[in-house]
């Protein structure tokens, strides 16, 4: 899923960069929205992994 999204974003970026007209405000808003969603998903995934690791470390400290 993530590889498909990355491929789609690369293709979209290539189309945007090759367009001679420039970007409209709507295109900037859409691009910012996509970037924020991807960033939020990455932060949530990282935090979930971090919380799991901290839980494991606490379990080890408590001898469980």
C-alpha positions in Angstrom: 0.0 0.0 0.0 2.8 2.4 0.9 4.7 1.6 -2.2 1.7 2.2 -4.3 1.1 5.6 -2.6 4.8 6.5 -3.1 4.5 5.6 -6.8 1.4 7.7 -7.2 2.9 10.7 -5.5 6.1 10.5 -7.6 3.9 10.4 -10.8 1.8 13.3 -9.6 4.9 15.3 -8.7 6.4 14.7 -12.2 3.2 15.9 -13.8 3.1 19.0 -11.6 6.7 19.9 -12.3 6.4 19.4 -16.1 3.3 21.7 -16.2 4.3 25.1 -17.7 1.2 27.0 -16.3 2.3 27.0 -12.7 0.3 25.9 -9.7 -3.0 27.2 -8.6 -4.0 27.8 -5.0 -6.2 24.7 -5.1 -3.3 22.5 -6.2 -1.1 23.9 -3.4 -3.9 23.1 -0.9 -4.3 19.6 -2.3 -0.5 19.0 -2.2 -0.3 20.3 1.4 -3.2 18.0 2.4 -1.5 15.0 0.9 1.8 15.8 2.6 0.1 16.3 6.0 -1.9 13.0 5.7 1.3 11.1 4.9 3.2 12.8 7.7 0.5 12.1 10.2 0.3 8.4 9.2 4.1 8.2 9.6 4.0 9.8 13.0 1.2 7.6 14.2 3.1 4.5 13.0 6.3 5.6 14.7 4.4 6.4 17.9 2.7 3.0 18.0 6.0 1.2 17.6 7.6 3.4 20.2 4.8 2.7 22.7 5.1 -1.0 22.1 8.8 -0.9 22.7 8.4 1.1 25.9 5.8 -1.4 27.1 8.3 -4.2 26.4 11.0 -2.4 28.3 8.7 -1.8 31.3 7.7 -5.5 31.2 11.4 -6.5 31.3 12.0 -4.1 34.3 9.1 -5.6 36.2 10.3 -9.1 35.4 7.3 -10.2 33.4 
